[in-house]
């Protein structure tokens, strides 16, 4: 995908959690100018490039709901926090799941039923929204609150 006239976002953005991960985040939720947005990998180069989409209120509710369910069942290992020593956002790896393992099957069954109705999260967001811009991975991970 060509980025064309899409503007580059360099500030007021921070990763909150990833949904997809392969040698780094490939999709997930970020905060841009104080509002929840979705990001998705578009160019996999040395400094990966992500498109960033705003979310409608309905999309935000749905994404937050499933994220909270996922956290309940698998812990916080997909969330990011600011590390003042590294001066960047890093994955939170300190939380254990709240729910017992046998309940995970039920969660994944429900989650799969839902995702069959929307396709991928990125398809769900791209369908009705226009990207606000693009961000480089170095910027997405290095901007955070102290």
VMD Tcl script that draws the C-alpha trace (Angstrom):
set ca {
  {0.00 0.00 0.00}
  {1.28 3.43 -0.91}
  {1.03 6.03 1.82}
  {0.46 8.80 -0.72}
  {-0.59 12.04 0.94}
  {-1.17 10.44 4.34}
  {0.51 12.55 7.02}
  {3.20 11.21 9.31}
  {2.32 11.19 13.01}
  {5.34 12.00 15.15}
  {3.90 12.98 18.53}
  {0.92 12.57 20.86}
  {0.74 8.84 20.08}
  {1.46 5.82 22.25}
  {0.86 2.12 21.89}
  {-1.58 0.66 24.44}
  {-1.75 -3.02 23.40}
  {-1.02 -5.21 20.43}
  {-3.45 -7.61 18.83}
  {-0.98 -9.08 16.35}
  {2.72 -9.62 17.02}
  {5.58 -10.90 14.86}
  {9.06 -9.68 15.80}
  {7.25 -6.65 17.23}
  {3.68 -5.36 17.19}
  {1.86 -5.58 13.85}
  {-1.59 -4.37 14.89}
  {-3.39 -3.13 17.96}
  {-4.69 -0.14 19.85}
  {-2.93 3.14 20.39}
  {-3.83 6.47 21.86}
  {-3.49 9.45 19.53}
  {-4.32 12.96 20.74}
  {-6.05 11.41 23.76}
  {-8.38 9.10 21.80}
  {-8.32 5.37 21.09}
  {-7.17 4.47 17.55}
  {-6.28 1.25 15.71}
  {-2.91 0.68 14.03}
  {-1.91 -1.91 11.46}
  {1.40 -2.74 9.78}
  {1.60 -1.55 6.16}
  {5.35 -1.50 5.38}
  {7.65 -4.06 7.02}
  {11.03 -2.36 6.69}
  {13.81 -1.55 9.17}
  {11.52 0.94 10.92}
  {8.07 -0.55 10.37}
  {5.28 1.73 9.17}
  {1.71 1.52 10.48}
  {-1.48 3.19 9.32}
  {-3.55 4.67 12.15}
  {-7.36 4.81 12.08}
  {-9.77 6.61 14.37}
  {-12.52 4.48 15.91}
  {-16.22 5.18 16.03}
  {-17.82 5.04 19.49}
  {-19.33 1.65 18.63}
  {-15.99 0.26 17.42}
  {-14.24 1.56 20.52}
  {-16.80 -0.14 22.81}
  {-16.45 -3.44 20.96}
  {-12.65 -3.37 20.88}
  {-12.41 -2.42 24.57}
  {-14.90 -5.14 25.54}
  {-12.95 -7.91 23.78}
  {-9.65 -6.56 25.05}
  {-10.92 -6.65 28.65}
  {-12.17 -10.22 28.10}
  {-8.80 -11.21 26.67}
  {-6.94 -9.64 29.63}
  {-9.21 -11.49 32.06}
  {-8.42 -14.82 30.42}
  {-4.77 -14.42 29.48}
  {-3.26 -11.62 31.55}
  {-1.65 -8.31 30.57}
  {1.14 -9.65 28.37}
  {-0.14 -7.73 25.32}
  {-0.19 -4.32 27.00}
  {2.57 -1.73 27.06}
  {3.85 0.55 29.79}
  {6.42 3.30 29.81}
  {9.85 2.17 31.01}
  {11.73 5.23 32.35}
  {15.10 3.40 32.18}
  {14.73 2.40 28.51}
  {12.77 5.60 27.78}
  {10.24 3.75 25.67}
  {7.08 1.69 25.98}
  {7.66 -2.01 26.63}
  {5.40 -5.02 26.97}
  {3.95 -5.59 30.43}
  {4.97 -9.11 31.45}
  {4.01 -9.14 35.11}
  {0.40 -10.28 35.13}
  {-1.07 -13.74 35.42}
  {-4.48 -14.63 33.99}
  {-7.39 -14.26 36.38}
  {-9.43 -17.09 34.89}
  {-8.75 -20.82 35.10}
  {-7.36 -22.49 32.01}
  {-10.41 -24.68 31.25}
  {-12.56 -21.57 30.78}
  {-10.27 -20.42 27.93}
  {-11.98 -22.82 25.52}
  {-15.30 -21.08 26.08}
  {-13.72 -17.64 25.64}
  {-12.08 -18.62 22.35}
  {-15.31 -20.17 21.04}
  {-17.19 -16.93 21.75}
  {-14.38 -14.81 20.35}
  {-14.22 -16.87 17.13}
  {-17.99 -16.53 16.66}
  {-17.64 -12.76 16.97}
  {-14.64 -12.41 14.64}
  {-16.43 -14.48 11.99}
  {-18.97 -11.64 11.81}
  {-16.40 -8.85 11.37}
  {-13.41 -10.45 9.63}
  {-10.12 -9.21 11.05}
  {-9.99 -6.27 13.46}
  {-8.30 -4.22 10.76}
  {-11.08 -5.02 8.25}
  {-13.58 -4.02 10.93}
  {-11.92 -0.61 11.33}
  {-10.93 0.02 7.68}
  {-14.45 -0.58 6.39}
  {-15.92 2.76 7.51}
  {-12.95 4.86 8.59}
  {-10.22 6.89 6.90}
  {-6.68 6.72 8.35}
  {-5.57 9.83 10.22}
  {-1.97 9.17 9.21}
  {0.93 6.78 9.55}
  {3.47 6.24 12.28}
  {6.90 4.59 12.38}
  {7.48 1.84 14.94}
  {10.29 3.80 16.59}
  {7.86 6.65 17.26}
  {4.97 4.39 18.31}
  {7.11 2.68 20.96}
  {9.28 5.60 22.09}
  {6.53 8.06 22.94}
  {5.06 7.56 26.38}
  {4.01 9.15 29.60}
  {6.55 9.46 32.35}
}
mol new
graphics top color blue
foreach p $ca { graphics top sphere $p radius 0.5 }
foreach p [lrange $ca 0 end-1] q [lrange $ca 1 end] { graphics top cylinder $p $q radius 0.2 }
display resetview
